[in-house]
Amino acid sequence: MKRKISGRLKDVRPFDFVARDGNFIRNSKGGLSLLGKAYGFFYSYASKEQIEALLPTARRVAKTPESLELTLIEGTNPDNIRDSKLMELAGLAKDQGNNYTMIGNLPNATNESTAKELGILQNTLYQSPLQRKFHKGDGKFYGGIVYKKGKRYEFLE
């Protein structure tokens, strides 16, 4: 089975699993390791290429870990989301006018800490030269970040 991460295909190993707390556990050569995952939904009328071009600078300013893997997707219904609860949240994000999804994966981190890193990065994007392209002319930011905690999804506050 393959899944898309950061624009690359990586093999999902046979013994990877989701723990009871909702965190993804990766089977690696040195044993099992934690893989934090979070989803950011947001509105922007900037092109995907403009946002991607800004990401390296935003990551440097936000001081995000180099191991944070990001996937930027136009739309709020990514093909690689198979969780019905998450799909419901993606539908709500779309109904609220969000048109982008940013998925963050962070090795050796919890879902919550990954969500916090994604939040810091998104806040940095909103303060970038593209700032005006992250709202609908009213100066308000539209978006949110979710992560799995146990069997349910939490919004990053």
Order of alpha helices (4+ residues) and beta strands (2+ residues): beta-beta-beta-beta-beta-alpha-beta-alpha-beta-alpha-beta-beta
